[in-house]
Amino acid sequence: AMTCARDPLSADAVQLRIALAQSTDKLDLSDCGLEVVPPEVCKLTNLVELSLSGNEMKRLPEGFGGLTSLRELVLAGNQLTSLPKDIGRLERLEGLFVHGNRLESLPQSL
């Protein structure tokens, strides 16, 4: 598992952790001061657990639906106002944690 929880990192350090995560099934980018999800995260199709809680994200990129192995997605404590439509493609998802955001609605795909 790769983690940088509670460790604000430079963009280069975050990119390195994402690259290293290609060989694992868990990635924890909680409390890293992220304003956007690095696009490389959406290419980690082997991820089973992804935590992006406690960041400054206002939206998620389209492409999250490609993370088809995800079972747990933690998005709590951000500034999200919506979730991408393709998030409903995560058929293996067992846990979706979105408390502490500014969500106005959930996609119909959920």
C-alpha positions in Angstrom: 0.0 0.0 0.0 1.2 3.5 -0.8 0.3 6.3 1.5 1.1 10.0 2.0 -1.6 10.5 4.5 -1.2 13.7 6.5 1.9 14.7 4.6 1.4 17.6 2.2 3.6 16.7 -0.8 5.1 18.4 -3.8 3.5 17.5 -7.1 6.6 15.5 -8.0 6.3 13.4 -4.8 2.6 12.7 -5.4 3.5 11.6 -9.0 6.2 9.3 -7.7 3.8 7.7 -5.2 1.2 7.1 -7.9 3.8 5.5 -10.2 4.9 3.2 -7.4 1.2 2.3 -6.7 1.0 0.5 -10.0 2.3 -2.5 -8.2 -0.1 -2.4 -5.3 -3.9 -2.5 -4.8 -4.2 0.4 -2.2 -3.4 4.0 -2.5 -3.9 6.6 0.3 -3.6 10.2 -0.7 -5.5 11.5 2.3 -4.6 14.9 3.7 -2.1 15.6 1.0 -3.4 19.1 0.1 -4.6 18.0 -3.3 -6.9 20.3 -5.2 -7.3 17.9 -8.2 -6.9 14.2 -8.6 -3.8 13.5 -10.7 -5.0 12.0 -13.9 -2.6 9.0 -13.5 -4.8 7.8 -10.6 -7.6 6.9 -13.1 -5.1 4.5 -14.9 -4.5 2.4 -11.7 -7.1 -0.2 -12.7 -5.7 -2.7 -10.1 -6.7 -0.5 -7.1 -9.0 -2.1 -4.6 -8.9 0.8 -2.0 -8.4 4.5 -2.8 -8.5 7.2 -0.2 -8.5 10.8 -1.2 -10.1 12.2 2.0 -9.2 15.5 3.7 -8.0 17.3 0.5 -9.2 20.4 -1.2 -10.9 18.8 -4.3 -14.0 20.4 -5.7 -14.6 17.8 -8.4 -13.3 14.4 -9.6 -12.2 13.8 -13.2 -14.2 11.7 -15.6 -12.5 8.4 -15.9 -13.1 7.2 -12.3 -15.4 4.6 -13.8 -12.4 2.9 -15.2 -11.2 1.9 -11.7 -13.3 -1.3 -12.0 -11.5 -3.2 -9.3 -12.3 -0.6 -6.6 -14.1 -1.9 -3.5 -13.6 1.1 -1.3 -13.5 4.8 -2.2 -13.0 7.4 0.5 -13.7 10.9 -0.6 -14.8 12.4 2.8 -13.8 15.8 3.9 -13.3 17.5 0.5 -15.2 20.3 -1.2 -16.9 18.1 -3.8 -20.3 19.4 -5.2 -20.9 16.5 -7.5 -19.6 13.0 -8.5 -18.7 12.0 -12.0 -21.5 10.2 -13.9 -19.3 7.2 -14.7 -18.8 6.4 -11.0 -21.8 4.1 -11.3 -19.6 1.8 -13.4 -17.7 0.7 -10.3 -19.7 -2.5 -9.9 -17.4 -4.0 -7.2 -17.7 -0.9 -5.0 -18.8 -1.9 -1.5 -18.0 1.3 0.4 -18.3 4.9 -0.8 -17.6 7.5 1.8 -18.5 11.1 0.9 -19.5 12.7 4.1 -18.1 16.2 4.8 -18.5 17.4 1.2 -20.9 19.9 -0.5 -22.7 17.3 -2.6 -25.9 18.7 -4.1 -27.0 15.4 -5.6 -25.7 11.9 -6.5 -25.5 10.5 -10.1 -28.4 8.4 -11.1 -25.9 5.7 -12.0 -25.5 5.1 -8.2 
